[in-house]
Amino acid sequence: MDLGVSVEIQCPYCWERILLAVDPSVPEQEYVEDCLVCCRPIEIRARIDERGRAEVIARREDE
């Protein structure tokens, strides 16, 4: 059972690096996740490519 693809991102607010688990069964996804350090909302856009690698963009919710 594949629990997810681990991806490290940088919070666009506090610049801390955090680890996300992206669900590889959903090819394109968009959701909001709070930073584990500063608790601000991060807009996550993730895409799983044909090799199963995650491409993730993390943006401020107010951009």
Secondary structure as a PSIPRED ss2 file (coil, helix, strand):
# PSIPRED VFORMAT (PSIPRED V4.0)

   1 M C   1.000  0.000  0.000
   2 D C   1.000  0.000  0.000
   3 L C   1.000  0.000  0.000
   4 G C   1.000  0.000  0.000
   5 V E   0.000  0.000  1.000
   6 S E   0.000  0.000  1.000
   7 V E   0.000  0.000  1.000
   8 E E   0.000  0.000  1.000
   9 I E   0.000  0.000  1.000
  10 Q E   0.000  0.000  1.000
  11 C C   1.000  0.000  0.000
  12 P C   1.000  0.000  0.000
  13 Y C   1.000  0.000  0.000
  14 C C   1.000  0.000  0.000
  15 W C   1.000  0.000  0.000
  16 E C   1.000  0.000  0.000
  17 R E   0.000  0.000  1.000
  18 I E   0.000  0.000  1.000
  19 L E   0.000  0.000  1.000
  20 L E   0.000  0.000  1.000
  21 A E   0.000  0.000  1.000
  22 V E   0.000  0.000  1.000
  23 D C   1.000  0.000  0.000
  24 P C   1.000  0.000  0.000
  25 S C   1.000  0.000  0.000
  26 V C   1.000  0.000  0.000
  27 P C   1.000  0.000  0.000
  28 E E   0.000  0.000  1.000
  29 Q E   0.000  0.000  1.000
  30 E E   0.000  0.000  1.000
  31 Y E   0.000  0.000  1.000
  32 V E   0.000  0.000  1.000
  33 E E   0.000  0.000  1.000
  34 D E   0.000  0.000  1.000
  35 C C   1.000  0.000  0.000
  36 L C   1.000  0.000  0.000
  37 V C   1.000  0.000  0.000
  38 C C   1.000  0.000  0.000
  39 C C   1.000  0.000  0.000
  40 R C   1.000  0.000  0.000
  41 P E   0.000  0.000  1.000
  42 I E   0.000  0.000  1.000
  43 E E   0.000  0.000  1.000
  44 I E   0.000  0.000  1.000
  45 R E   0.000  0.000  1.000
  46 A E   0.000  0.000  1.000
  47 R E   0.000  0.000  1.000
  48 I E   0.000  0.000  1.000
  49 D C   1.000  0.000  0.000
  50 E C   1.000  0.000  0.000
  51 R C   1.000  0.000  0.000
  52 G C   1.000  0.000  0.000
  53 R C   1.000  0.000  0.000
  54 A E   0.000  0.000  1.000
  55 E E   0.000  0.000  1.000
  56 V E   0.000  0.000  1.000
  57 I E   0.000  0.000  1.000
  58 A E   0.000  0.000  1.000
  59 R E   0.000  0.000  1.000
  60 R E   0.000  0.000  1.000
  61 E C   1.000  0.000  0.000
  62 D C   1.000  0.000  0.000
  63 E C   1.000  0.000  0.000
